[in-house]
Amino acid sequence: MLLSTSEDIALKAMIYISANSGKSRCSINEIARNEAVPREYLAKILKRLVQRNLLSSKRGVFGGYQLIKNRGDISFLDIIEAIDGDFRAMVKHDQKLKIANGNHPASEFWSEMHKQISEKLSKMTLDKIDYKKFYPDS
């Protein structure tokens, strides 16, 4: 499975914000700097995460972003779907083969693969990350 650049940045941002959860809001500049992502691109992604009710945002000197829900209530699948809509396994294939609609000998395989990936992504929540390992100050 390949993540889109937007999905990857969304996951990085959500993990960073989650690591700082409860301490203070995270500014867009702080997230961009610490996660080495372009600020302008990050702004679009954070806006989407706010619209999908995964983050709250506040303007001003003490503003920034924070989680709306508990870490254990936000899965990787939630984050990915907030960015790109309903999850679909990324399969490179010739459109003429029609793998996705069941008219291909490998349709069952891809359907099962999609199901397994979706299940794993939905079980992986932000509370299962070893934040101390990657963010020693958290």
N, C-alpha and C positions, 0 to 999 in steps of 0.2 A: 504494500500500500504506500502510495506517495501522498504526502501532505502538500497542499498548495502553500505558497509563500504566506498568504494571508492566514491560513490555519496555523502554520508554524508560529508566526508572530503572535497570534491570539493566544496560543497555548503558553508561549514564553511570558507574555504580559500577565495572563491570569495566574500563572505559577508565581511570578514575582510579586504580584499584589497579594496573593495568598500567603506568601512567606512573610510579608509585612503586616498581615491582617491583625487588627487590634491595636497596633502601635500608633499608626497615623495614616492619613491618606497618602497615596503615592502620586506624585506629579508626573505629567507626561514626559517632562524632561528627564526626570530621574529614571523612569522606566526605559526610555529610549537609550540613555547613556549606559545603564547597567546591563541591558540586554542586547546592546549593539544593534539596534534597529532604527531605521530612518524615522524621525519624528513625524513627518507629514503623513507617511504611510500608517504609522501607529495611531495617529489621530483618527483616521477613518475606521480603523479596526476597533478602537476603544468606543467610538460612537456607536458602532454596531452592537457591541457587547452591552452597552447601556440600554439601547433600544430593546434588546432581548432579555432585559431584566436579570443580567448576571452581575452587573456592576452598577454602582451609583456614582455620580460625579457631582462635584461642587466647585464652583468658581472661586477665585480670590486667592489671597496670600496663603490661607490655610486650606485651600481647596485641593482637589485631586480625585483619585479613584479609590474605591474600596468595594469589597465583595458585598452583595446584597444577601446572599444565602451563606449558610455554613459550608465549610470546605467539603464535608462529606456529602453535601447535597448538589455538588457541581461535578459532573463527569466530563471526561474528555469529549464524549459524544455530544454533550450539551454545547460545549465550546465550538466544536467543529460545525455543528448544525447552525449555531448562531451566525457563523460567518458565511457558509455556503449552502444553507438550506438542508433539506433531507439528505442524509448520508447515503452515498452510493460508492461501492468499491470502485476504485479507479482501475479500469482494465483497458489496456490499449488493444483495440481490435478493429477489424475492417467492418464498417457499417453494414456491408452487404451480408455479413455472417449472421447478424441479428442475434448475437449471444444473449443480450439482455432480455429478450422476450420469449425465450424458450425454444427458438427454432434452430438450435445449434447443438451438436453432440455434447459440448462441454457446458451447456446451460446449467445442469444440476450442480456441477462442480462449482461454478461461479456463484450460484445462488447460495450454496452452503458456505462458501468462503465469505461472502457478504454477511451472512448471518453470524458467523463466528467472529468476524472483525467487529461488527456492531455490538455484539455481546461483550467483548473484551473492552471496547471503548466506553461502554455504559457502566462497566464495573470499576473502571479506573477513575477514581475521584481525587480531588485535590488534597484530601486528607491522607492519602496513601504515599505521598512524596516525602522523602527524607530531606527536609529543608535544611537541617543542620549541616548536612554533607555539602550542599551547594551554596547555602546562605548562612555562614557561621554566626552572623549577628541576629538571626531570627529566633 
